[in-house]
Amino acid sequence: MTGDKVVVIGAGRVGAACAKAMMLQVVCRQIVLLDEVSARASAVAEDLSHGSVLLPAVDVSSGSYGALRDASLVVITAGINERAGGADDRDDPRGRLGLLSDNAVIYGEIVPRVAAVAPDAPILVVTDPPDALADVARHYTGTNPIISSGTFLDSLRFRYQLAKKLECRATAVDAHVLGEHGTSAVYAFESARVGLCPVLDMVDGDQQRFRAEVEEAVKYANIEIIEGNEASQHAIGIVVSRIASAILSDEGLVAPVGTWQPQYGVTLSLPSLIGQGGVKRVFHPKLDEDEARGLKASAEVLASALQEVGFDANPQADQLPHRHVANSEILGEESELS
């Protein structure tokens, strides 16, 4: 782990939560925060550094794009969040995809600068909507591995809600949410297990009602948190830390994160082997007919959203719009991220 550096671009609530979780879990030796408001990145880094006195050696600092040069991982959280972007309306079928247009513009400024300084560093996309933005990011780099946080958090929420219903520990539940981190997500009830027992076999009463209640609780968990605390931040910070740890340690963790899936033509989440460089292998679980249709529909929703903002999820290599980045944009301490 010695020498590993993670750069977090965006020092708002989610970026700060990611940095804090990585610091507490000692995921790496160095964390650097970047933000369009340099004073904010500096303040968050200073605040975390005071607490780091009680922890194993982790250096937390702020910097500019020049800090990316020897980064082992780049985490992007910068962008307009759900509350600010109006994506916290339960009745809006777009969900997080309503943020895509504005955040795609921000990624068009950030990713070329990352690619110019650290062309081989894996980029972990956390900004909402992460799956579609992962495809946007691929338009601006032909070299950086791209991974989205995908449905990892959804799957934890799924396990948590199932455990509440079944009155057991969530750690005993094995269950996945697939597809989009959003309204078209697929809840894989048929393969969900507690121990070796299928979850649906443990349901006393109406299975359809059980499924609907669990799905609704997971689907709107972020909005309930936003309504009470302005932003959903702490759990995603822990998820990002877990992904970062798996990448930096070449762990071989299997979790549902987003990578580009050729058979679907977009980035979406399937169980994936996470290690050095990002995702090393994708597993294609056996799905029932409804789940298979749902996953296909989820891919279509993502592809349509990308097309609406002028992106093709699967461009030809010679169509990638590599943006020239001047040295002043990379090295300037006051470089803006938006």
C-alpha positions, 0 to 999 in steps of 0.5 A: 500500500505504501506510496498509493495515492487516491485523488478525489475530484470534488470536495463537496459532501460526497467527496468529503465522505469518500475521503473520510472513509478512505482515511479511516479505513487506511485504504492508501497512504495519500489522499488529495482533494481537488475542487473548483473552489480551492479553499473548500478542498483546502478546508476539507483536507485540513479538517480531516488532517486534524483527525488523522493524528489518531490514525495510521499514517495517511496524508490528506492534502489539497492540490491541483491537476498536477497532483494526478501524475502518480495517482493510483486511482482517481475518484470523481464526485464533482457535479450537481447533486440531486437536491440542487438539480431537482432529481429528488422528485419521486414522480419523475421517472428520469430519477438521477438521469435528470442530472445527466445534461449538466454533469456531462458538461462538467465531465467534459472539463474534468476527464480530459485533464485527468487523461492528460496527466494520468492516462493510465489511472483508473477513474471511478465515477461517483457523480450522479448518474454514474453509469451514464457519466461513465460512458461520457467519461469514455468519450474523453479518454481512450486509455483510462479504465472507467468504472462506475460505483453503479448499483453497489450501494443499491445492493447494500440497501437491498440487503438491508431492507430484506434483512429488516423484513426477514429479521436477520443480519444484513451480512447474512443476505446475499442479494444484488441490484443490477443495471442502472443506479436509478429508476430502471434498476433490476432487483434480483429477488429470484437469486437472493439468498439467506444462507442457502435458502432462497429469500422468497421461500422465507416470505410468509404471505403475499410475495408480490407485496413483499417484493413491492415494499422492499423495492420501493424502500430501496428505490426511494432511500436516497430521496428520504435521506435527502429530505432529512439531511440535504444529501445522501453521502455517508454510505456512498463514501463507505462504498467508494472506500471499499471499491478503492481498497479492492482496486489498490490491493488487487483484492478480487472483490466481487460486487455489482459495479458499472463497466461498459457491457458490449452486449448491452451497448452501455455501462451498467452493473453486473457482478464484477471482479474488482482488482488492480486497474479496475474491473478484471472480469464480469459475471453474467448471472442466470436471470429469470425472464422478467429480470432479463427483460428488465436488464435489457430495458435498463440498458435501453433507458441509459442509451436513450438518456445518453442520446438525448444529450448528444452522446453515443454510448459506443462510439468508434475509436476515431470518433472520440473527441479528445480535447487538447488541454493546455499545461496551464489548465493542468498545473495552475493551482486555481484550475476550475473543475466546471 
